[in-house]
Amino acid sequence: MVTGVVAGALAAGLVAGCGADALSTHDDRVQVITTTGILADLAANVGGDRVNVNTLVPDGADPHTYEPSLRDIRDVVYADVAFSNYMLLEEQSIIRALDANLRTGVPNVSLAEGAVKYAAEVIPLVENISLDTIWLGMRVRGTGEQYGATRASEVYLSATALDGPGDLVTYLTEAFGNPTFYVDSTDGFDASTGYRDDTAVLPPDAHTHMSWAFTEPGIYRLTMRASLAVTPESRPVSFDEQTFTFAVGVDPRSAPGMSDAAVLNSGHADVTVDLDTGELYLFADPDGGGDVNQEVYDAATTVIEVPNRALHQVPADPEYRFLGRARDQIFQLPQAVLGRHVHGEIDPHLWQNVRNTISYVQLIRDTLIGVDPEGARDYRDNARVYIEELERLDDDVRETIHRIPESRRHLVTTHDAFGYLGAAYGMQISGVVTPNPATEPSLADRRRLAETIRNLAIPAVFLEPNLAARASTLTEVAAAEGVAVCPIYGDAFDGEVTTYVDMMRFNAESLYRCLSDNPERDR
């Protein structure tokens, strides 16, 4: 299924709908639009009274999944400067909304990329989720620069045919539990629509996670093709077509003509289109060491194994009735990471290291000076005062976390958003236990989590407030092991935490209170 908002069509309708009423809601200050509340807070601290800051993603929402509204686009249309994080943090429709609706010449700044020039340090996004089965997603390698592609371009990975004893549904479970479909063989594959209903859409140089559900055991062959739309108006560039083989609940060597094939049955793999070569292949790391260790596997000589231990019951939740009747058995490769999380090779959550946030502030300062030179002195003074506060914050976060005994500095949470926090302040990321509402966790999943908690003597696990309602596995195992469940903030504010400084202080204090020997931990 094609997901997201098509920016060109969106822009045409929205700009036409904006007029004097929309313009009257803005004043003569510099109009700033940001993608997230965290970035809005930084821009407001630097801009002060000279700027009016609006944000696209509201507090409490997930920037990986949020879809911009008509009101959001109004703010984009009249913005004098735009700040996104990017590095594929935000839902692609947010980025397309910015790029398609900003007026010509308005600075459109990707802070994560730009901050590197101000000494921000980036780290790889290493995803090493321990599963009983292979973790299979979809990926785009390369940038498509030779075709003129930009971050707002779209790559289509379309299923065109399936041969097998049952049906295949690939879907993604969003952060609040709603399924989004990519491939659904139950209603066939419609060439007349360009296979629109069986298509995953990704930006260049990105990948996403998903679940793969098969209704019957046997050998399946899924045919897929790829294309690139440089702009919404351009004719798509066609790439390779390839067939991928799955052995579901049967011996992978039993696939006809593939007795000597390579078998992928563990680690991380992606159905991948390469924009540099036009090829479709499997990009995989069977050992589970992360993106940096993945290699190319030819789909024609590789079998993806879906073993009998991948049997799961269809959840009772009506949202998952598309998989069959409640408690029917299906074979399923889980998506492993909860939420519509499209990302690249670099961890985009730079702000979890306060030193990186200082680089963001410096870039915001210089951008605002370029837009409003008359306010240069104000922007420099505001930035200087705020950077001094951030430097104190950096020291305080480090001092607070270092008060935790080193043997207890283990973070188990529900979102792979804290790598920078760990690297900067000496926390060990010991587990990313992400709940998938569509899949009952296996006994092995629970055993691994329980053993991690026991072996490391972990006194608490951590949940982001906006995911707490879905975190049954983590909370149930924590209760069984007698450990605390404590809050931590990753991508978004809420009614309790409303500024970046508050967020980082809260996280540090929550880590200290819950992981140290502090007797207040259980209060």
Secondary structure, 3 states (H helix, E strand, C coil): CCCCCCHHHHHHHHHHHCCHHHHHCCCCCEEEEECCHHHHHHHHHHHHHHEEEEECCCCCCCCCCCCCCHHHHHHHHCCCEEEECCCCCCCHHHHHHHHHHCCCCCCEEEHHHHHHHHCCCCCECCCCCCCCCCEEEEEEECCCHHHCCCCCCEEEEEEEEEECCCCEEEEEECCCCCEEEEEEHHHCCCHHHCCHHHEEEECCCEEEECEEEECCCEEEEEEEEEEEECCCCCCCEEEEEEEEEEEECCCHHHCCCCCCCEEECCCEEEEEEECCCCCEEEEEECCCCCHHHCEEECHHHEEEEECHHHEEECCCCHHHHHHCCCCCEEEEECCCCCCCCCECCECCCHHHCHHHHHHHHHHHHHHHHHHCHHHHHHHHHHHHHHHHHHHHHHHHHHHHHHCCCHHHCEEEECCCCCHHHHHHHCCEEEEECCCCCCCCCCHHHHHHHHHHHHHCCCCEEEECHHHHHHCHHHHHHHHHHCCEEEECCCCCCCCCCCCHHHHHHHHHHHHHHHHCCCHHHHC
